[in-house]
Amino acid sequence: MTQRERTVVVTPSEAECAPIPPSGVPLCSVPLTTPRLPVDEAKQISVLFKALGHPHRVQLINLLARQSTPVCVYDITIAMDLAQSTVSHHLKQLVSAGLLRREQRGIWAYYSVDHAATAHLSAVIDLDVAPQRNELDTADTAAPRA
């Protein structure tokens, strides 16, 4: 079976669609009421999400977000159980994206989360709304796949 044969296109019936808006184009869900994210802001945010595109970087953000003070790169390396060069590479990516702050103290670098940047990420995906499930979420988990 090819990928094309496995793809199922579902066209909603007229009864499933929402009332036709003034534009005359039928909608198949409730009308969207919130404005889109402006393109410039979306570009800025995409840099932050791209920086989180590796599991080690997600772990680093999670680790540092739970600390009340900046953490020395040596301690981060021990906690992550990775080579110092690997940790430094990922930390550099996160600093470049603006998710972490770096402070030099003598020979050691200390890192902390830039909470303004992480708050910006949270605002984009609106974590206060995220726990709400829609019908697609429940349909996906309700029946086991064959």
Summary of the structure (lengths in Angstrom):
residues: 146
radius of gyration: 22.1
end to end distance: 15.0
largest distance: 69.1
contacts: 300
relative contact order: 0.10
helix: 49%
strand: 10%
